Amino acid sequence: MQEEEQADTAEAGRRARFGALPERVRPQDTVEERPAIPRDPARDAYDPDEFAVRYGL
């Protein structure tokens, strides 16, 4: 009888803790978008003529 009572208590504890699923999380709420590194304007300043003068001549 005591084992059965302990089993019922344990089951009630499990149901209280795990009885319901958590609320759904939308996929839009799980992703954070931001650049990996800050944008460097000097990096985008490619000049093909300067490249040719420096390395081609």
C-alpha positions in Angstrom: 0.0 0.0 0.0 2.8 2.4 0.9 4.7 1.7 -2.4 1.5 2.4 -4.3 1.1 5.7 -2.4 4.7 6.7 -3.2 4.2 5.8 -6.8 1.1 8.0 -7.0 3.0 10.9 -5.3 5.9 10.5 -7.7 3.5 10.4 -10.7 1.7 13.5 -9.5 5.0 15.3 -9.1 6.1 14.3 -12.7 2.7 15.4 -14.1 3.0 18.7 -12.3 6.5 19.3 -13.7 6.2 17.7 -17.1 2.5 17.4 -17.7 2.2 20.2 -20.3 4.3 21.1 -23.2 5.9 24.6 -23.2 4.4 27.3 -25.5 5.4 27.2 -29.1 8.3 29.4 -30.2 8.0 30.8 -33.7 11.0 30.3 -36.0 11.1 34.1 -36.5 11.7 34.6 -32.8 14.7 32.2 -32.7 16.9 33.9 -35.2 18.9 37.1 -34.7 20.4 38.6 -37.8 23.3 41.0 -37.6 26.6 41.3 -39.6 29.4 39.0 -38.5 31.9 41.9 -38.6 31.3 45.7 -38.9 31.3 47.0 -42.4 34.6 48.4 -43.6 34.2 51.0 -46.3 38.0 50.8 -47.2 37.5 47.1 -48.0 34.9 47.9 -50.7 37.1 50.6 -52.3 38.6 48.4 -55.0 40.2 50.4 -57.9 41.3 48.2 -60.8 43.6 50.8 -62.2 45.5 51.2 -58.9 45.7 47.4 -58.7 47.2 47.3 -62.2 49.7 50.0 -61.4 50.9 48.4 -58.2 51.1 44.8 -59.2 51.2 44.7 -63.0 53.9 47.2 -63.8 
